[in-house]
Amino acid sequence: MGIEIKEVKGKKDLRRFIYIAEKIHKGHENWVPPIYMDEWKYFSPKKNRAFTYCDTVLCLAYKDNKCAGRIMGIINKRYNDFRNEKTARFGYLESRKDKEVVKALLGYIENWAREHGMKKVIGPYGFTDQDPEGFLIQGFDSAATVPNYYNFEWMPSFIEEMGYEKDIDYVVYKIDVPDEIPEFYKRIRKRLERRGEFKILEFKKTKELKPWVKPVLSLMNECYTTTDIYGYSPLGEDEMQDLAKRYLPLLDPRFVKGVLHKDELVAFVVGMPNPAEGIRKAKGRLFPFGLIKIMREIKKTKQLDLLLGGIKEEYRGRGLDALMAINMLMSAHDAGMKVMDTHHEMESNVRVRAEMERVGGQIYKKYRIYQKNL
């Protein structure tokens, strides 16, 4: 029998779409399931505001009457208007090792994109850069981090055989947490302290952090727009509130740093103890005991994952990245962390990459976003 592609039409289809990934990745050692409560919200037009400015299609592939894969198509109209593009996105592509299934899923999204007047498809990418992006192309021997794809090694070659080419690569550094702060960082810190122009902002309790979550997200919005972050379009006020509600309960205040200039937040960095092992043990389910397993493993982990960071444009190049790095390294050391994962850095972002390498960071993963002209 051939391959049939069906669009997700109801709750039963959506359930199959959400949970098929764990069936495909069963026995895949380094794969980490999503938190399924978040998945139900993410794929719900009633709960995810991104659906209000995006055209979407969710598809399931059937082969021999069995569900064999999935894919999502997205047209972010706000991004396209902002960048003057006609670009569609594919994301959440999952399949067993079956080239024909992958081809059928991608082909469906390409035709859907053409029907909507699009000229190009990129992926894997979600609604925004806060969603999983890029297929892993290097570092398959390392455990997954959240939120990232952890695809099979054969997936990139399948994509390339179907006419997709590299659009952008991201690199991920692993940094050993030192016992002593590097001397050059100490000199930068002393210089900034002498000037008295900037003040480092740190937190011990969630209630201290809470009033700063919205300013951090607002500055992220500003920084990522002015820096021309790949695929990014400004978030609306409601979306920032949703992000704050989503992440605040998970954040450890010790690993959120900011820099103030005359009481204005001008820089920030956010890290989180790696929750992957806890999510794996909970199998992505928070209840009845999943949340306990996740929190237990978070307390035991020796890896700190960096999630977000930014510096207001006019303050870049003035040592604020080093100032935050010093305090983050100190907090990581005091918490017993051994390594830091830097999350995605654009391959072309030489300034940030140089900072990572200055503290001994080594690239241990690479992700690639592909593109195909229609």
Secondary structure, DSSP 4 states (H G I P E B T S, - for coil): --EEEEE--SHHHHHHHHHHHHHHTTT-TT-----HHHHHHHT-TTT-GGGGSEEEEEEEEEETTEEEEEEEEEEEHHHHHHHT--EEEEEEEEESS-HHHHHHHHHHHHHHHHHTT--EEEES--SSTTS--SEEEE-TTS---TT-----TTHHHHHHHTT-EEEEEEEEEEEEPPSS--HHHHHHHHHHHHHT--EEE--SSHHHHHHHHHHHHHHHHHHHHHTT-TT--PPPHHHHHHHHHHHGGG--GGGEEEEEETTEEEEEEEEEE--HHHHHHHTT--TTTHHHHHHHHHHH--EEEEEEEEE-GGGTTSSHHHHHHHHHHHHHHHTT--EEE---EETT-HHHHHHHHHTT-EEEEEEEEEEEE-
